[in-house]
């Protein structure tokens, strides 16, 4: 998981468009704050899925009950994605969440 700004700064994405696959945009409001929203992840079939959910709401509770986990704020970014990559995955900007 990484913000668009973090991906641009890491050279993974151009500033005028979104990053290429396998990075996918998590839909949310432009003013989403980790104070009100939680970034969640779940590994399925060897890939990481991400979601943004408003804290303390039914959807957030349902995701947690279904095995999703909240991403710690310090793991949001390209370095956090590298830490989550399998051991045989490419390193650096080629690592994916």
N, C-alpha and C positions, 0 to 999 in steps of 0.2 A: 504494500500500500504506500502510495506517495502522492503528494499534491502535484498538480501540473507544474507549478513553479519549481518544485524540487526536481522534477524530471527534466525541465528545461535547463536548470542550473547544472545538472549532471550530464547534459549532452545527450540524453535519451530521447528527448522530444524537441521539435522545432517550436519556437515561440508563437508562431501564427496558426498552428494546427495542433491537434491532439497527438499523443504518442501512437505509434503503430502497435499492432497486436504483438504480443499477447497482453499488453496493457489495455485495460478497458476503463472507461469513465464510470464512476459511481454517481448516480443521479442524486442531486441534492440542491438545496438553495445556495446561492452564491455567498450568503452570509452565515452558512452553517458554522457553528462554533463547537468545539469539543466540550464546552460547558453544557450545552443542551443536546448535542448529538453524540452518539457513539459510533465509532468505526468498528465494524465487526468482520471477522473472517471465518472461513470454514474450508478445509481441504476436502476435495471430492474428486475422485478419479485422477489423482496425481496433480491437480491444479488447485490454486487458491482462488476462492470466490470472495468477493467483498461486498459489503452492504453498509449503508448509512441509516441509522435509526434514531429517532428521538428517544432520549432516555426516559425511563419510567412510564412507558406507554405499552399497550398490549403487544404491538409488533415487536418491540425490543425484547420483551419477556418471552415471546414465542420463539424468536430466533435463538435466544440463550437456551431455552428448553429443547430446541432441535439440534443442539450441539455446536452452535456458533460461539465464538469467543471474542471478547472485546480486545481490540488491538491497543496495547499501551502507547501512549502519545509519543514516547521516545523511540518507538519502532516504526512510526510513520515517516517514510522517506526512503530514498534509494538504499541507504545503508541497512535499514530495517528489512527491506526486501532481500538484500544479499544474505542477511542472517537467516532468513526463512528458506532460502534456496536449498535444494538437495545437495549433498556433497559433490556430486558429479556435474553440477550445473556450472555454466561459464561464470567467471567473476567479473567485477567491475560493472560498467554500464550495461553489459549484456545480461546481467542477472535479472530475473523477473520475480514478481511476487508469487 
